[in-house]
Amino acid sequence: MSPRRTSSLLWGLVGALLFLVLAVGYRLAGGSLPVGVGGLAVIALGVGVVVTASAPVVATRLRR
């Protein structure tokens, strides 16, 4: 696997985990979310896919 692809996948993982940490922190602070644990997992997966897809584009723009 190329270093760019590895970097992109790692950024996707970071994005998904960050979303989950923020959602769980919000719930622990007393907030309520309209989705359950399964819904949070699906949203985190979506966030990870979006971040993975956009990471190479952002990295290219930052190098300029």
PyMOL Python script that loads the backbone (N, CA, C, O; Angstrom):
from pymol import cmd

cmd.read_pdbstr("""\
ATOM      1  N   MET A   1       0.842  -1.171   0.000  1.00  0.00           N
ATOM      2  CA  MET A   1       0.000   0.000   0.000  1.00  0.00           C
ATOM      3  C   MET A   1       0.894   1.242   0.000  1.00  0.00           C
ATOM      4  O   MET A   1       1.920   1.286   0.678  1.00  0.00           O
ATOM      5  N   SER A   2       0.485   2.236  -0.767  1.00  0.00           N
ATOM      6  CA  SER A   2       1.293   3.444  -0.877  1.00  0.00           C
ATOM      7  C   SER A   2       1.172   4.283   0.402  1.00  0.00           C
ATOM      8  O   SER A   2       0.183   4.180   1.128  1.00  0.00           O
ATOM      9  N   PRO A   3       2.174   5.104   0.667  1.00  0.00           N
ATOM     10  CA  PRO A   3       2.115   5.966   1.853  1.00  0.00           C
ATOM     11  C   PRO A   3       0.929   6.935   1.827  1.00  0.00           C
ATOM     12  O   PRO A   3       0.360   7.246   2.874  1.00  0.00           O
ATOM     13  N   ARG A   4       0.558   7.409   0.645  1.00  0.00           N
ATOM     14  CA  ARG A   4      -0.596   8.320   0.561  1.00  0.00           C
ATOM     15  C   ARG A   4      -1.893   7.617   0.946  1.00  0.00           C
ATOM     16  O   ARG A   4      -2.742   8.187   1.631  1.00  0.00           O
ATOM     17  N   ARG A   5      -2.034   6.376   0.496  1.00  0.00           N
ATOM     18  CA  ARG A   5      -3.249   5.628   0.838  1.00  0.00           C
ATOM     19  C   ARG A   5      -3.283   5.304   2.330  1.00  0.00           C
ATOM     20  O   ARG A   5      -4.334   5.391   2.964  1.00  0.00           O
ATOM     21  N   THR A   6      -2.145   4.934   2.883  1.00  0.00           N
ATOM     22  CA  THR A   6      -2.071   4.646   4.312  1.00  0.00           C
ATOM     23  C   THR A   6      -2.424   5.890   5.121  1.00  0.00           C
ATOM     24  O   THR A   6      -3.180   5.817   6.090  1.00  0.00           O
ATOM     25  N   SER A   7      -1.873   7.026   4.718  1.00  0.00           N
ATOM     26  CA  SER A   7      -2.165   8.278   5.403  1.00  0.00           C
ATOM     27  C   SER A   7      -3.651   8.610   5.322  1.00  0.00           C
ATOM     28  O   SER A   7      -4.248   9.036   6.311  1.00  0.00           O
ATOM     29  N   SER A   8      -4.239   8.421   4.167  1.00  0.00           N
ATOM     30  CA  SER A   8      -5.655   8.700   3.979  1.00  0.00           C
ATOM     31  C   SER A   8      -6.523   7.804   4.869  1.00  0.00           C
ATOM     32  O   SER A   8      -7.476   8.275   5.491  1.00  0.00           O
ATOM     33  N   LEU A   9      -6.195   6.537   4.923  1.00  0.00           N
ATOM     34  CA  LEU A   9      -6.959   5.607   5.768  1.00  0.00           C
ATOM     35  C   LEU A   9      -6.808   5.940   7.254  1.00  0.00           C
ATOM     36  O   LEU A   9      -7.764   5.834   8.023  1.00  0.00           O
ATOM     37  N   LEU A  10      -5.614   6.336   7.642  1.00  0.00           N
ATOM     38  CA  LEU A  10      -5.412   6.709   9.050  1.00  0.00           C
ATOM     39  C   LEU A  10      -6.190   7.973   9.405  1.00  0.00           C
ATOM     40  O   LEU A  10      -6.745   8.066  10.500  1.00  0.00           O
ATOM     41  N   TRP A  11      -6.237   8.941   8.498  1.00  0.00           N
ATOM     42  CA  TRP A  11      -7.026  10.143   8.754  1.00  0.00           C
ATOM     43  C   TRP A  11      -8.510   9.794   8.845  1.00  0.00           C
ATOM     44  O   TRP A  11      -9.233  10.383   9.648  1.00  0.00           O
ATOM     45  N   GLY A  12      -8.965   8.858   8.044  1.00  0.00           N
ATOM     46  CA  GLY A  12     -10.357   8.408   8.140  1.00  0.00           C
ATOM     47  C   GLY A  12     -10.650   7.773   9.488  1.00  0.00           C
ATOM     48  O   GLY A  12     -11.701   8.014  10.080  1.00  0.00           O
ATOM     49  N   LEU A  13      -9.723   6.965   9.968  1.00  0.00           N
ATOM     50  CA  LEU A  13      -9.875   6.352  11.285  1.00  0.00           C
ATOM     51  C   LEU A  13      -9.903   7.408  12.382  1.00  0.00           C
ATOM     52  O   LEU A  13     -10.711   7.327  13.306  1.00  0.00           O
ATOM     53  N   VAL A  14      -9.031   8.386  12.281  1.00  0.00           N
ATOM     54  CA  VAL A  14      -8.994   9.476  13.265  1.00  0.00           C
ATOM     55  C   VAL A  14     -10.321  10.240  13.254  1.00  0.00           C
ATOM     56  O   VAL A  14     -10.854  10.566  14.314  1.00  0.00           O
ATOM     57  N   GLY A  15     -10.853  10.524  12.075  1.00  0.00           N
ATOM     58  CA  GLY A  15     -12.124  11.239  11.980  1.00  0.00           C
ATOM     59  C   GLY A  15     -13.272  10.462  12.606  1.00  0.00           C
ATOM     60  O   GLY A  15     -14.086  11.029  13.335  1.00  0.00           O
ATOM     61  N   ALA A  16     -13.337   9.172  12.324  1.00  0.00           N
ATOM     62  CA  ALA A  16     -14.414   8.343  12.879  1.00  0.00           C
ATOM     63  C   ALA A  16     -14.304   8.242  14.397  1.00  0.00           C
ATOM     64  O   ALA A  16     -15.305   8.360  15.104  1.00  0.00           O
ATOM     65  N   LEU A  17     -13.100   8.025  14.894  1.00  0.00           N
ATOM     66  CA  LEU A  17     -12.920   7.917  16.345  1.00  0.00           C
ATOM     67  C   LEU A  17     -13.182   9.244  17.040  1.00  0.00           C
ATOM     68  O   LEU A  17     -13.745   9.267  18.135  1.00  0.00           O
ATOM     69  N   LEU A  18     -12.783  10.346  16.421  1.00  0.00           N
ATOM     70  CA  LEU A  18     -13.050  11.655  16.997  1.00  0.00           C
ATOM     71  C   LEU A  18     -14.547  11.908  17.105  1.00  0.00           C
ATOM     72  O   LEU A  18     -15.023  12.434  18.111  1.00  0.00           O
ATOM     73  N   PHE A  19     -15.285  11.534  16.074  1.00  0.00           N
ATOM     74  CA  PHE A  19     -16.737  11.690  16.137  1.00  0.00           C
ATOM     75  C   PHE A  19     -17.317  10.877  17.293  1.00  0.00           C
ATOM     76  O   PHE A  19     -18.159  11.372  18.042  1.00  0.00           O
ATOM     77  N   LEU A  20     -16.869   9.635  17.436  1.00  0.00           N
ATOM     78  CA  LEU A  20     -17.394   8.793  18.514  1.00  0.00           C
ATOM     79  C   LEU A  20     -17.035   9.346  19.894  1.00  0.00           C
ATOM     80  O   LEU A  20     -17.865   9.318  20.803  1.00  0.00           O
ATOM     81  N   VAL A  21     -15.827   9.839  20.059  1.00  0.00           N
ATOM     82  CA  VAL A  21     -15.418  10.411  21.345  1.00  0.00           C
ATOM     83  C   VAL A  21     -16.282  11.624  21.683  1.00  0.00           C
ATOM     84  O   VAL A  21     -16.737  11.767  22.818  1.00  0.00           O
ATOM     85  N   LEU A  22     -16.508  12.491  20.704  1.00  0.00           N
ATOM     86  CA  LEU A  22     -17.336  13.665  20.961  1.00  0.00           C
ATOM     87  C   LEU A  22     -18.785  13.286  21.267  1.00  0.00           C
ATOM     88  O   LEU A  22     -19.405  13.889  22.143  1.00  0.00           O
ATOM     89  N   ALA A  23     -19.329  12.302  20.565  1.00  0.00           N
ATOM     90  CA  ALA A  23     -20.709  11.877  20.797  1.00  0.00           C
ATOM     91  C   ALA A  23     -20.870  11.242  22.178  1.00  0.00           C
ATOM     92  O   ALA A  23     -21.841  11.518  22.883  1.00  0.00           O
ATOM     93  N   VAL A  24     -19.924  10.399  22.559  1.00  0.00           N
ATOM     94  CA  VAL A  24     -20.000   9.763  23.877  1.00  0.00           C
ATOM     95  C   VAL A  24     -19.797  10.800  24.974  1.00  0.00           C
ATOM     96  O   VAL A  24     -20.463  10.740  26.007  1.00  0.00           O
ATOM     97  N   GLY A  25     -18.894  11.742  24.769  1.00  0.00           N
ATOM     98  CA  GLY A  25     -18.689  12.809  25.743  1.00  0.00           C
ATOM     99  C   GLY A  25     -19.943  13.649  25.920  1.00  0.00           C
ATOM    100  O   GLY A  25     -20.281  14.045  27.035  1.00  0.00           O
ATOM    101  N   TYR A  26     -20.623  13.916  24.832  1.00  0.00           N
ATOM    102  CA  TYR A  26     -21.874  14.673  24.910  1.00  0.00           C
ATOM    103  C   TYR A  26     -22.924  13.914  25.711  1.00  0.00           C
ATOM    104  O   TYR A  26     -23.644  14.491  26.526  1.00  0.00           O
ATOM    105  N   ARG A  27     -22.995  12.611  25.461  1.00  0.00           N
ATOM    106  CA  ARG A  27     -23.963  11.790  26.210  1.00  0.00           C
ATOM    107  C   ARG A  27     -23.597  11.715  27.689  1.00  0.00           C
ATOM    108  O   ARG A  27     -24.478  11.749  28.547  1.00  0.00           O
ATOM    109  N   LEU A  28     -22.312  11.615  27.989  1.00  0.00           N
ATOM    110  CA  LEU A  28     -21.879  11.565  29.393  1.00  0.00           C
ATOM    111  C   LEU A  28     -22.134  12.892  30.104  1.00  0.00           C
ATOM    112  O   LEU A  28     -22.364  12.912  31.313  1.00  0.00           O
ATOM    113  N   ALA A  29     -22.096  13.987  29.373  1.00  0.00           N
ATOM    114  CA  ALA A  29     -22.332  15.304  29.967  1.00  0.00           C
ATOM    115  C   ALA A  29     -23.821  15.565  30.208  1.00  0.00           C
ATOM    116  O   ALA A  29     -24.191  16.601  30.761  1.00  0.00           O
ATOM    117  N   GLY A  30     -24.655  14.642  29.800  1.00  0.00           N
ATOM    118  CA  GLY A  30     -26.079  14.770  30.078  1.00  0.00           C
ATOM    119  C   GLY A  30     -26.933  15.071  28.873  1.00  0.00           C
ATOM    120  O   GLY A  30     -28.148  15.223  29.006  1.00  0.00           O
ATOM    121  N   GLY A  31     -26.347  15.162  27.713  1.00  0.00           N
ATOM    122  CA  GLY A  31     -27.118  15.426  26.501  1.00  0.00           C
ATOM    123  C   GLY A  31     -27.766  14.155  25.980  1.00  0.00           C
ATOM    124  O   GLY A  31     -27.366  13.045  26.332  1.00  0.00           O
ATOM    125  N   SER A  32     -28.756  14.333  25.150  1.00  0.00           N
ATOM    126  CA  SER A  32     -29.382  13.169  24.532  1.00  0.00           C
ATOM    127  C   SER A  32     -29.300  13.326  23.019  1.00  0.00           C
ATOM    128  O   SER A  32     -29.455  14.422  22.481  1.00  0.00           O
ATOM    129  N   LEU A  33     -29.058  12.236  22.366  1.00  0.00           N
ATOM    130  CA  LEU A  33     -28.938  12.231  20.907  1.00  0.00           C
ATOM    131  C   LEU A  33     -30.124  11.472  20.320  1.00  0.00           C
ATOM    132  O   LEU A  33     -30.642  10.556  20.958  1.00  0.00           O
ATOM    133  N   PRO A  34     -30.559  11.833  19.121  1.00  0.00           N
ATOM    134  CA  PRO A  34     -31.733  11.173  18.531  1.00  0.00           C
ATOM    135  C   PRO A  34     -31.444   9.774  17.980  1.00  0.00           C
ATOM    136  O   PRO A  34     -32.351   9.123  17.460  1.00  0.00           O
ATOM    137  N   VAL A  35     -30.209   9.305  18.082  1.00  0.00           N
ATOM    138  CA  VAL A  35     -29.872   7.961  17.596  1.00  0.00           C
ATOM    139  C   VAL A  35     -29.238   7.171  18.735  1.00  0.00           C
ATOM    140  O   VAL A  35     -28.700   7.741  19.683  1.00  0.00           O
ATOM    141  N   GLY A  36     -29.314   5.856  18.622  1.00  0.00           N
ATOM    142  CA  GLY A  36     -28.718   4.985  19.622  1.00  0.00           C
ATOM    143  C   GLY A  36     -27.272   4.674  19.275  1.00  0.00           C
ATOM    144  O   GLY A  36     -26.648   5.356  18.463  1.00  0.00           O
ATOM    145  N   VAL A  37     -26.758   3.635  19.905  1.00  0.00           N
ATOM    146  CA  VAL A  37     -25.362   3.241  19.704  1.00  0.00           C
ATOM    147  C   VAL A  37     -25.129   2.768  18.274  1.00  0.00           C
ATOM    148  O   VAL A  37     -24.106   3.091  17.670  1.00  0.00           O
ATOM    149  N   GLY A  38     -26.064   2.012  17.736  1.00  0.00           N
ATOM    150  CA  GLY A  38     -25.932   1.546  16.353  1.00  0.00           C
ATOM    151  C   GLY A  38     -25.939   2.695  15.357  1.00  0.00           C
ATOM    152  O   GLY A  38     -25.185   2.692  14.384  1.00  0.00           O
ATOM    153  N   GLY A  39     -26.793   3.675  15.609  1.00  0.00           N
ATOM    154  CA  GLY A  39     -26.836   4.848  14.751  1.00  0.00           C
ATOM    155  C   GLY A  39     -25.542   5.636  14.803  1.00  0.00           C
ATOM    156  O   GLY A  39     -25.073   6.146  13.786  1.00  0.00           O
ATOM    157  N   LEU A  40     -24.967   5.734  15.998  1.00  0.00           N
ATOM    158  CA  LEU A  40     -23.680   6.426  16.127  1.00  0.00           C
ATOM    159  C   LEU A  40     -22.589   5.697  15.350  1.00  0.00           C
ATOM    160  O   LEU A  40     -21.729   6.328  14.737  1.00  0.00           O
ATOM    161  N   ALA A  41     -22.626   4.372  15.378  1.00  0.00           N
ATOM    162  CA  ALA A  41     -21.629   3.592  14.642  1.00  0.00           C
ATOM    163  C   ALA A  41     -21.768   3.813  13.133  1.00  0.00           C
ATOM    164  O   ALA A  41     -20.766   3.919  12.426  1.00  0.00           O
ATOM    165  N   VAL A  42     -22.996   3.880  12.649  1.00  0.00           N
ATOM    166  CA  VAL A  42     -23.216   4.104  11.214  1.00  0.00           C
ATOM    167  C   VAL A  42     -22.758   5.506  10.817  1.00  0.00           C
ATOM    168  O   VAL A  42     -22.132   5.686   9.773  1.00  0.00           O
ATOM    169  N   ILE A  43     -23.071   6.491  11.648  1.00  0.00           N
ATOM    170  CA  ILE A  43     -22.632   7.858  11.357  1.00  0.00           C
ATOM    171  C   ILE A  43     -21.113   7.951  11.397  1.00  0.00           C
ATOM    172  O   ILE A  43     -20.511   8.610  10.549  1.00  0.00           O
ATOM    173  N   ALA A  44     -20.483   7.292  12.378  1.00  0.00           N
ATOM    174  CA  ALA A  44     -19.022   7.299  12.463  1.00  0.00           C
ATOM    175  C   ALA A  44     -18.405   6.652  11.225  1.00  0.00           C
ATOM    176  O   ALA A  44     -17.380   7.120  10.728  1.00  0.00           O
ATOM    177  N   LEU A  45     -19.011   5.595  10.733  1.00  0.00           N
ATOM    178  CA  LEU A  45     -18.531   4.965   9.506  1.00  0.00           C
ATOM    179  C   LEU A  45     -18.624   5.940   8.330  1.00  0.00           C
ATOM    180  O   LEU A  45     -17.702   6.039   7.521  1.00  0.00           O
ATOM    181  N   GLY A  46     -19.734   6.650   8.246  1.00  0.00           N
ATOM    182  CA  GLY A  46     -19.891   7.647   7.194  1.00  0.00           C
ATOM    183  C   GLY A  46     -18.869   8.768   7.301  1.00  0.00           C
ATOM    184  O   GLY A  46     -18.312   9.205   6.294  1.00  0.00           O
ATOM    185  N   VAL A  47     -18.623   9.229   8.518  1.00  0.00           N
ATOM    186  CA  VAL A  47     -17.612  10.266   8.732  1.00  0.00           C
ATOM    187  C   VAL A  47     -16.245   9.755   8.303  1.00  0.00           C
ATOM    188  O   VAL A  47     -15.486  10.472   7.652  1.00  0.00           O
ATOM    189  N   GLY A  48     -15.933   8.523   8.664  1.00  0.00           N
ATOM    190  CA  GLY A  48     -14.648   7.937   8.283  1.00  0.00           C
ATOM    191  C   GLY A  48     -14.483   7.837   6.776  1.00  0.00           C
ATOM    192  O   GLY A  48     -13.400   8.097   6.251  1.00  0.00           O
ATOM    193  N   VAL A  49     -15.542   7.465   6.079  1.00  0.00           N
ATOM    194  CA  VAL A  49     -15.479   7.352   4.616  1.00  0.00           C
ATOM    195  C   VAL A  49     -15.266   8.726   3.987  1.00  0.00           C
ATOM    196  O   VAL A  49     -14.455   8.873   3.072  1.00  0.00           O
ATOM    197  N   VAL A  50     -15.991   9.729   4.474  1.00  0.00           N
ATOM    198  CA  VAL A  50     -15.857  11.082   3.924  1.00  0.00           C
ATOM    199  C   VAL A  50     -14.454  11.631   4.175  1.00  0.00           C
ATOM    200  O   VAL A  50     -13.849  12.225   3.282  1.00  0.00           O
ATOM    201  N   VAL A  51     -13.941  11.436   5.380  1.00  0.00           N
ATOM    202  CA  VAL A  51     -12.595  11.936   5.696  1.00  0.00           C
ATOM    203  C   VAL A  51     -11.547  11.191   4.875  1.00  0.00           C
ATOM    204  O   VAL A  51     -10.596  11.803   4.388  1.00  0.00           O
ATOM    205  N   THR A  52     -11.709   9.890   4.717  1.00  0.00           N
ATOM    206  CA  THR A  52     -10.768   9.117   3.910  1.00  0.00           C
ATOM    207  C   THR A  52     -10.768   9.592   2.463  1.00  0.00           C
ATOM    208  O   THR A  52      -9.712   9.682   1.836  1.00  0.00           O
ATOM    209  N   ALA A  53     -11.941   9.895   1.936  1.00  0.00           N
ATOM    210  CA  ALA A  53     -12.028  10.345   0.544  1.00  0.00           C
ATOM    211  C   ALA A  53     -11.491  11.760   0.359  1.00  0.00           C
ATOM    212  O   ALA A  53     -10.930  12.078  -0.689  1.00  0.00           O
ATOM    213  N   SER A  54     -11.657  12.606   1.363  1.00  0.00           N
ATOM    214  CA  SER A  54     -11.238  14.000   1.207  1.00  0.00           C
ATOM    215  C   SER A  54      -9.800  14.256   1.651  1.00  0.00           C
ATOM    216  O   SER A  54      -9.250  15.310   1.331  1.00  0.00           O
ATOM    217  N   ALA A  55      -9.184  13.348   2.362  1.00  0.00           N
ATOM    218  CA  ALA A  55      -7.818  13.562   2.852  1.00  0.00           C
ATOM    219  C   ALA A  55      -6.799  13.784   1.740  1.00  0.00           C
ATOM    220  O   ALA A  55      -5.974  14.688   1.872  1.00  0.00           O
ATOM    221  N   PRO A  56      -6.806  13.015   0.653  1.00  0.00           N
ATOM    222  CA  PRO A  56      -5.822  13.281  -0.404  1.00  0.00           C
ATOM    223  C   PRO A  56      -6.003  14.647  -1.061  1.00  0.00           C
ATOM    224  O   PRO A  56      -5.024  15.296  -1.431  1.00  0.00           O
ATOM    225  N   VAL A  57      -7.249  15.080  -1.206  1.00  0.00           N
ATOM    226  CA  VAL A  57      -7.517  16.383  -1.817  1.00  0.00           C
ATOM    227  C   VAL A  57      -6.982  17.500  -0.934  1.00  0.00           C
ATOM    228  O   VAL A  57      -6.341  18.433  -1.417  1.00  0.00           O
ATOM    229  N   VAL A  58      -7.246  17.400   0.354  1.00  0.00           N
ATOM    230  CA  VAL A  58      -6.781  18.410   1.297  1.00  0.00           C
ATOM    231  C   VAL A  58      -5.262  18.406   1.381  1.00  0.00           C
ATOM    232  O   VAL A  58      -4.640  19.467   1.431  1.00  0.00           O
ATOM    233  N   ALA A  59      -4.662  17.227   1.395  1.00  0.00           N
ATOM    234  CA  ALA A  59      -3.208  17.138   1.469  1.00  0.00           C
ATOM    235  C   ALA A  59      -2.548  17.762   0.233  1.00  0.00           C
ATOM    236  O   ALA A  59      -1.510  18.415   0.343  1.00  0.00           O
ATOM    237  N   THR A  60      -3.143  17.561  -0.917  1.00  0.00           N
ATOM    238  CA  THR A  60      -2.604  18.155  -2.143  1.00  0.00           C
ATOM    239  C   THR A  60      -2.686  19.672  -2.085  1.00  0.00           C
ATOM    240  O   THR A  60      -1.747  20.363  -2.478  1.00  0.00           O
ATOM    241  N   ARG A  61      -3.806  20.189  -1.596  1.00  0.00           N
ATOM    242  CA  ARG A  61      -3.959  21.641  -1.506  1.00  0.00           C
ATOM    243  C   ARG A  61      -3.019  22.236  -0.472  1.00  0.00           C
ATOM    244  O   ARG A  61      -2.526  23.347  -0.665  1.00  0.00           O
ATOM    245  N   LEU A  62      -2.758  21.532   0.617  1.00  0.00           N
ATOM    246  CA  LEU A  62      -1.859  22.047   1.649  1.00  0.00           C
ATOM    247  C   LEU A  62      -0.407  22.056   1.200  1.00  0.00           C
ATOM    248  O   LEU A  62       0.386  22.862   1.687  1.00  0.00           O
ATOM    249  N   ARG A  63      -0.054  21.187   0.292  1.00  0.00           N
ATOM    250  CA  ARG A  63       1.341  21.141  -0.194  1.00  0.00           C
ATOM    251  C   ARG A  63       1.685  22.318  -1.088  1.00  0.00           C
ATOM    252  O   ARG A  63       2.863  22.626  -1.267  1.00  0.00           O
ATOM    253  N   ARG A  64       0.688  22.981  -1.652  1.00  0.00           N
ATOM    254  CA  ARG A  64       0.937  24.093  -2.566  1.00  0.00           C
ATOM    255  C   ARG A  64       1.372  25.329  -1.832  1.00  0.00           C
ATOM    256  O   ARG A  64       1.624  26.361  -2.454  1.00  0.00           O
TER     257      ARG A  64
END
""", "prot")
cmd.dss("prot")
cmd.show_as("cartoon", "prot")
cmd.util.cbc("prot")
cmd.orient("prot")
